[in-house]
Amino acid sequence: MANNVSIIIPVLEEKEELYHNINSIITQKSIDIELIIISDNENLSIIRNKYHENNKIRYYNTTATKIEDMWNLGLKKSTSDYIIFLDQTTRFITCTAVKNIYTKISEKNLDILEYNTPIKSYPINTLETAIFPMNKIYSKNYLIKNNFTFHSELKYNHHIFYYDTLINSDKIGTYNRNILITQYENSLNHFTEDNIADYMILVEIINNLFYESDKHIEYKKDYYNLLIKSIFHRYDSIPSTSKIHYFKIFKDLLSNIIPEKEVHLLHDELFLCFQAMMISNHDNEFEKLRKNNTNRTPCISVIIPFYNTQSYIRKCIDSVLNQSYTDIEVICVNDNSTDNSLEIIKEYKQKDDRIVIINNKINYGAGYSRNRALRFARGKYINFIDSDDWIDSSTYELTYKKVEEKNLDFIMYRLINYNQDTDETFEDYYYNLGCLHDNYTNKVFNKNDLHKVDGMFKLAVSPCNKLFKREFIQSNNIYFPEKITFEDNIFFFKVMLMAERISFTPEHLYYRRRRENSVMSTQEHFSNVITISTEAINLFKKLGFYDEYKQSLLNFKVNVSKNFYNKLDYPYKKYYYNSMHEDFINLKTDEELYSDLEKYLTQDNLKFIEYVIKYEKDTLFDINYEKSMKTGHVTNSSTINYDFSTINEIEEIDNNENEYKKEDEIHPPNEDLIILCKNNAETINKLSSRIFTLTDDNNKLIYENKELNEKLDLMKEENILLKERLLLVFSSNSWNITRPLRIFMRRVRKYIQ
């Protein structure tokens, strides 16, 4: 008859603590136990003599010298349904402890049950209290079926056993009672270079195990916190004189384990340590930041990405640092600036420790930069500012008070435009949030209330006129699209759809600079709005709001495409039209979506989209331009707007050219002038086409070059890290000791081949 539980104890040396352990096992009540003791003959003889009358104990002789090999032998010899691995210093606290954990694991049919184990000689709050195998009871069937054993050839293999058994099980339980007491000693607690090298290898093995498992999504948060805690514990065990060498190794190790976009999964204390290490350049800076982070958590994190704005960034930073509300951190993200912007920020940082600097390796754009800062932000609330703009000195005092009083997800306020050419400020309906009349001022509302004024598609999408609750942003996984302009739209729609508590305060608190060479004034980026408007439709579908908003959403897409076309100068109009034509063609391939377009678009918008689909080239633009030239009204192509009455005209011209023939009969043209005009027109068309081709090719090459540079930088860093790790491994004792084994294995493989 099988026993309920096998308890396996390896004995390396006969000590007094061993007998306390054995006594705590053989006195267990109301449960069938077999105690398996594994040791050499000498130790077994001593133990047998002491417990010769006890029939619960089985003895197995071995020449093994490692605890893990002895545990493996005990697992093979076990005749029970459940397994407990102990060492000779660990004992049960009560005489019903085994019965309690057996009842728990068997009734719930679990693979693993984990319970509390106070440690006498080791801090209870460290990672190793969870990782050692003694504080768990295992289903033997689960271990055997999955071929789980301890790999004694690997140092610290109980870590690997722990993670391997954990991430492959669907049935794990916890029992929040103190069951055992131990004097567990951790060899990693004492720093040596061999330990660090072995630990690096261990972390890589565990990381590979984790990501190869189907459960890595489910256990991601626990895994990150457990492993990151272990890494920082290991780093803290390094003598301060050696940290200058190991700082970069540990920093690279951390960045390889957890992506920046998932650092919010870390517990607060670990998150602050991770943040400090990632933005530090050396160990002393890390220790200082770590101490500051622990002592102070700001209420508001102000995020300012910057790229080559040296002429404006002082005004921006001054407006933030001189706020009447001072409990802030200012996260400045250098998007690989080539001017003096970074030096200016460093100058401010020396005087004010509220400033944090993050450096991008290449120019990624505002979306990527904001996302990086979001992941490192510590404040309860988040505010974004563009580096060429500035804010009113009372912005945070006013908005912080209101978001706290009303428990808001975010609050909005008005922006005012500043024309730097005329040095004048001016208001407009869009940035005044004109659709939010008095019924919304200082009230709490959400997307459902905004339906009444179609506010979702009339409000300013900028993130800069809003103060967000960080928990709201991170819990809903709201981030900006990266490496594309007009990223604000997607971020805006998602916060609007997910927020339950929004408010509006009517003050003008944000000053928006209008300048010619800003990113948003660069016309070659305008075609990105087509991509973003399509992504908006996908977002509404993904979140389940498409049916509710499709009429406004679809008209929004067409209006945006049309309005941006009107803003463009020649030759960008042609380039943009090609992108728009391709986008609308793609929409038509989705029969359900195009059916919605036909049903919900306004008459003008439907005519427009049908026209763009029908004509591959910008025929409408050409006709408007030609007619305007005849009347002498054209100054530049951006003054030409759509006249939908000409759509029918184009169709008539496609069938015949009678209208123009009649005009020619009344006013006979000069033949030489006609030939000259035709030749000029052909030359212009060829040159324009060549310009578009070269512009497109150049943009693609720029993007590909950035991508390749980024990959090259990453490969260089990985190469340095691998060299450092190899150096540590090759110089370690374990590498030297196993050299004969490696030579032997090479010869065996060669012989087999």
Stockholm file with secondary structure:
# STOCKHOLM 1.0

chainA/1-753         MANNVSIIIPVLEEKEELYHNINSIITQKSIDIELIIISDNENLSIIRNKYHENNKIRYYNTTATKIEDMWNLGLKKSTSDYIIFLDQTTRFITCTAVKNIYTKISEKNLDILEYNTPIKSYPINTLETAIFPMNKIYSKNYLIKNNFTFHSELKYNHHIFYYDTLINSDKIGTYNRNILITQYENSLNHFTEDNIADYMILVEIINNLFYESDKHIEYKKDYYNLLIKSIFHRYDSIPSTSKIHYFKIFKDLLSNIIPEKEVHLLHDELFLCFQAMMISNHDNEFEKLRKNNTNRTPCISVIIPFYNTQSYIRKCIDSVLNQSYTDIEVICVNDNSTDNSLEIIKEYKQKDDRIVIINNKINYGAGYSRNRALRFARGKYINFIDSDDWIDSSTYELTYKKVEEKNLDFIMYRLINYNQDTDETFEDYYYNLGCLHDNYTNKVFNKNDLHKVDGMFKLAVSPCNKLFKREFIQSNNIYFPEKITFEDNIFFFKVMLMAERISFTPEHLYYRRRRENSVMSTQEHFSNVITISTEAINLFKKLGFYDEYKQSLLNFKVNVSKNFYNKLDYPYKKYYYNSMHEDFINLKTDEELYSDLEKYLTQDNLKFIEYVIKYEKDTLFDINYEKSMKTGHVTNSSTINYDFSTINEIEEIDNNENEYKKEDEIHPPNEDLIILCKNNAETINKLSSRIFTLTDDNNKLIYENKELNEKLDLMKEENILLKERLLLVFSSNSWNITRPLRIFMRRVRKYIQ
#=GR chainA/1-753 SS CCCSEEEEEECSSCCHHHHHHHHHHHTCCSSCEEEEEEECHHHHHHHHHHSTTCTTEEEEECCCCSHHHHHHHHHHHCCSSEEEECCTTCEESSTTHHHHHHHHHHHTTCSEEEEECCBSSSCTTSTHHHHSGGGEEEEHHHHHHTTCCCCTTSTTHHHHHHHHHHHTCSCEEEEEEECEEBCCCCGGGSCCHHHHHHHHHHHHHHHHHHHHSTTTTTTHHHHHHHHHHHHHHHHHTSCHHHHHHHHHHHHHHHHHHSCGGGGGGSCHHHHHHHHHHHTCSSHHHHHHHHHHHHHCCCSEEEEEEESSCTTTHHHHHHHHHTCSCCCEEEEEEECSCCSSHHHHHHHHHHHCTTEEEEECSSCCCHHHHHHHHHHHCCSSEEEECCTTCEECTTHHHHHHHHHHHHTCSEEEEEEEEEETTTTEEECCTTTTTTTCCTTTBTCCBCHHHHGGGTGGGTSCCCGGGEEEEHHHHHHTTCCCCSSSSCTHHHHHHHHHHHCSCEEEEEEEEEEEEECTTSGGGCGGGTTHHHHHHHHHHHHHHHTTCHHHHHHHHHHHHHHHHHHHHHHCCTTHHHHHHHHHHHHHHHHHHSHHHHHHHHHHSCHHHHHHHHHHHHCSSCHHHHHHHHHHHHHTCCSSGGGCCCCTHHHHHHHHHHHCCHHHHHHHHHSCCCHHHHHHHHHHHHHHHHHHHHHHHHHHHHHHHHHHHHHHHHHHHHHHHHHHHHHHHHHHHHTSHHHHHTHHHHHHHHHHHHHHC
#=GC SS_cons         CCCSEEEEEECSSCCHHHHHHHHHHHTCCSSCEEEEEEECHHHHHHHHHHSTTCTTEEEEECCCCSHHHHHHHHHHHCCSSEEEECCTTCEESSTTHHHHHHHHHHHTTCSEEEEECCBSSSCTTSTHHHHSGGGEEEEHHHHHHTTCCCCTTSTTHHHHHHHHHHHTCSCEEEEEEECEEBCCCCGGGSCCHHHHHHHHHHHHHHHHHHHHSTTTTTTHHHHHHHHHHHHHHHHHTSCHHHHHHHHHHHHHHHHHHSCGGGGGGSCHHHHHHHHHHHTCSSHHHHHHHHHHHHHCCCSEEEEEEESSCTTTHHHHHHHHHTCSCCCEEEEEEECSCCSSHHHHHHHHHHHCTTEEEEECSSCCCHHHHHHHHHHHCCSSEEEECCTTCEECTTHHHHHHHHHHHHTCSEEEEEEEEEETTTTEEECCTTTTTTTCCTTTBTCCBCHHHHGGGTGGGTSCCCGGGEEEEHHHHHHTTCCCCSSSSCTHHHHHHHHHHHCSCEEEEEEEEEEEEECTTSGGGCGGGTTHHHHHHHHHHHHHHHTTCHHHHHHHHHHHHHHHHHHHHHHCCTTHHHHHHHHHHHHHHHHHHSHHHHHHHHHHSCHHHHHHHHHHHHCSSCHHHHHHHHHHHHHTCCSSGGGCCCCTHHHHHHHHHHHCCHHHHHHHHHSCCCHHHHHHHHHHHHHHHHHHHHHHHHHHHHHHHHHHHHHHHHHHHHHHHHHHHHHHHHHHHHTSHHHHHTHHHHHHHHHHHHHHC
//
